[in-house]
């Protein structure tokens, strides 16, 4: 098999489970890979129970349809002119397999699919996604895939608040906009009683975000005053085909963050939404000591 990192500037790992969700993940993965000269790595995880050895998992659990689905997804990527590799991995759990693949192949970004189901106790986006967000040592994008992405993409929304994961959201939006020749709206929602950020500071945040886009791209900067930040952003999603936003400060998967802006918008956005979490290389134990 070929070296996953050869002749490209990076790798996007796309875990695929079925043809429908793969199609909805791949349009964004292809946009990113084309814009950044990345390779796409497609991974199908076989969840092997403890009663079987990993070797037996391939013999008894892997179906011909699974391999055909993976091959079809690879063919779609190749048709778009993007280098692609595919792997089937046996693992004790889907998230373990995804995180292990990201580490083994030194990927830059994982692009997960999420159906937008309601949260359960101690589970925010889903067991597999929560664990990948927590454990992966690379950037993670989570795309809500319960509906197809509008084609062509004409308008992209990026909420801007200065959070630690915002740079990844802006970069992702820039790739999507560039590939689709889409207009971009950078939106800052300023609470009326916010003592921490003046209008001038908000304009500076928007200017910094706008610098990530090419001069040829249409970028509109908006400042809206509202005490309902999540509601204002969600309302704006109806005017856009895709919304890309960074996860809330501290990370998405902490139980205390249920109901935060990123999750609320992710669940209720009118159209396609992508949540972005930039990898924090500081170990969690050290992070606690420094906080």
C-alpha positions, 0 to 999 in steps of 0.5 A, a space after each residue: 500500500 502507498 504511503 498515506 503522506 506521500 506527495 501531499 501537504 497533509 492528510 484528512 481522515 474520513 471515517 466512513 460507515 455507510 454510503 449515505 453518510 460517506 457521500 455527505 462527509 466527502 463533499 467537505 473533505 474534497 473541498 479541504 483536500 483540494 484547497 490545501 493539496 491534502 490526501 484523503 484517507 478513508 477508514 472503515 472500522 470493524 468493531 470487534 467484540 472481546 469474544 473474538 480476536 482482531 484477526 477473526 474480526 476480519 474473517 467473521 464481521 467484515 462484509 463484501 458490502 463494506 468493502 464495496 462501499 469503501 471502494 465506491 467512496 475512494 472512486 468518488 475522491 479519485 474522480 475529483 482529482 484528489 489522492 486517496 488511500 483506504 484502510 480497513 481496521 479492526 479495533 475494540 471500539 469505533 472511536 479507538 480505531 479512528 484515534 489509532 488510525 489518526 496516530 498511525 498515519 499522522 493525519 492532520 484533520 479528522 472529519 466526522 459525520 454527525 446525525 444531530 441526535 439529541 444528547 443523552 446523559 454524559 453523551 453530547 454528540 455521541 459516544 464515538 464522536 465525543 471520544 474522538 474529540 477528546 482523544 485525537 491528537 489532531 484537528 477534528 471537524 464534526 459535520 452534521 449530515 442529517 440533510 444533504 449539503 446544498 449544491 452549489 454552496 453559495 453562502 458560508 457563515 462563520 461566527 467570530 468570537 475570538 475562541 481558541 478553535 476559531 482559526 480552524 473554523 475560518 480555515 475550513 470555511 475558506 477552503 469551502 468558499 474557495 472551492 465553490 466560489 461562495 460568498 462569506 459572512 463573518 458574524 460577531 454577535 455582541 451582547 449589549 452588556 458585554 464589558 469585555 469587548 468594545 465595538 472596535 475590538 469586535 471589528 479587529 476580530 473580524 478583520 483578523 478573520 477576514 485576512 484568512 480569505 483571498 482578496 478575490 473572495 467576497 467577505 462581508 463583516 457583520 456586528 449584531 447586538 443581541 443578548 441571545 447569541 446562539 439564537 441570533 447565529 441560528 437565525 442567520 444560518 437560514 440565509 446561508 448554505 453552510 455554517 462553520 464555527 469553532 467549539 466553545 472555550 474549554 472544548 465541546 465534550 465537557 458535561 458542563 458545556 451542554 447548551 453552549 453556543 456551538 452545540 446549540 447552533 450545531 443542533 438547530 442550524 437551518 442548513 449544513 453545519 460544521 463544528 471545528 476543534 483545533 488540537 491542543 498539544 498541551 497535555 490535559 494534566 498540565 493544562 489543569 496545572 496551568 489553569 
